[in-house]
Amino acid sequence: MTATTPPGTPPRTTAGFGGSSADVVLTIVLIVLGFGASVMASFFGALSIMASDGCSDSCNYTMMNIGVAVMVFTPWICWLVFGIWGIVRLARKKLAVLVVVAGGVLAVALYVVGLVLLLATAG
């Protein structure tokens, strides 16, 4: 008689790029770079309120404030959510680098939306 594996689910393997050391290194590097990018984005977002200096009564200050708030806070929210999600995927030995990249792309897109809100309403 030969020994066979019992029926059921096959053993879990880390197929592909997930769980590899390159995935871990790239994910951690991107999370650290995302922190620096969030600091810079918040700094420039806060300074962008100076776009209202040349305004008269024609500016919509509510939309400008919403645009500045989007520019200041969304990079941090994206960094936290997608960074934590990436770390959880690393712990589960799944592909995590794409999650962090998607968070960076979303943060840039939301920053541009905030910039458009700011500049479109500045008389």
C-alpha positions in Angstrom: 0.0 0.0 0.0 1.1 3.5 -0.8 0.5 6.6 1.3 -1.8 9.1 -0.4 -3.0 12.5 0.7 -6.5 12.6 2.2 -9.2 14.1 0.0 -10.1 17.7 0.6 -8.6 21.0 -0.2 -5.1 21.1 -1.7 -2.3 22.7 0.4 -2.1 26.4 0.2 0.8 27.7 -1.9 2.1 31.1 -2.7 1.8 31.0 -6.5 3.0 34.0 -8.5 4.4 37.2 -7.1 2.4 37.2 -3.8 4.4 36.4 -0.7 7.8 36.8 -2.3 10.5 39.0 -0.9 10.3 41.4 -3.9 6.6 42.0 -3.1 7.5 42.7 0.6 10.3 45.1 -0.3 8.4 47.0 -2.9 5.3 47.3 -0.7 7.3 48.6 2.2 9.2 51.1 0.0 6.0 52.3 -1.5 4.4 52.8 1.9 7.3 54.8 3.1 7.4 56.9 -0.1 3.6 57.4 0.3 4.2 58.9 3.7 6.5 61.4 2.2 4.2 62.2 -0.6 1.3 62.7 1.8 3.4 65.2 3.8 4.2 67.1 0.6 0.7 67.0 -0.7 -0.8 68.3 2.5 1.8 71.0 2.7 1.1 72.2 -0.9 -2.6 71.8 -0.4 -2.6 74.0 2.7 -0.5 76.6 0.8 -3.0 76.6 -2.1 -5.5 78.5 0.0 -3.5 81.5 -1.2 -5.4 81.2 -4.5 -8.2 83.2 -2.8 -5.9 86.2 -2.2 -6.9 87.8 -5.5 -10.6 87.1 -5.1 -13.3 89.6 -4.9 -17.0 88.9 -4.4 -17.0 86.6 -7.4 -15.3 83.7 -5.7 -17.1 80.7 -4.2 -15.2 80.3 -0.9 -17.2 77.2 0.1 -16.0 75.3 -3.0 -12.5 76.6 -2.5 -12.4 75.4 1.1 -13.8 72.0 0.0 -11.0 71.8 -2.6 -8.3 72.6 -0.1 -9.7 70.1 2.4 -9.7 67.4 -0.3 -6.1 68.3 -1.2 -5.0 68.2 2.5 -6.8 65.2 3.9 -7.3 62.6 1.1 -3.6 61.7 0.7 -3.5 60.7 4.3 -6.8 58.8 4.2 -5.6 56.9 1.1 -2.2 56.3 2.6 -3.7 54.9 5.8 -6.4 52.7 4.2 -4.3 51.3 1.4 -1.2 51.0 3.6 -3.0 49.0 6.2 -4.7 46.9 3.5 -1.3 46.2 1.9 0.3 45.2 5.3 -2.7 42.8 5.9 -2.2 41.3 2.4 1.6 40.9 3.2 0.7 39.1 6.4 -1.6 36.7 4.4 1.1 36.1 1.8 -0.9 37.6 -1.0 0.1 40.2 -3.6 0.2 43.5 -1.9 2.2 45.9 -4.1 -0.7 46.5 -6.4 -2.9 47.5 -3.5 -0.4 50.2 -2.5 0.0 51.4 -6.1 -3.8 51.6 -6.5 -3.9 53.7 -3.3 -1.3 56.1 -4.7 -3.2 56.4 -8.0 -6.4 57.1 -6.1 -4.6 59.7 -3.9 -3.3 61.5 -7.0 -6.7 61.4 -8.7 -8.4 62.9 -5.6 -5.7 65.5 -5.2 -6.4 66.6 -8.8 -10.1 66.7 -8.1 -9.4 69.0 -5.2 -7.2 71.2 -7.3 -9.9 71.4 -10.0 -12.5 72.4 -7.3 -10.1 75.1 -6.0 -9.1 76.6 -9.4 -12.5 76.4 -11.0 -14.1 78.5 -8.4 -11.4 81.1 -8.1 -12.8 84.0 -10.1 
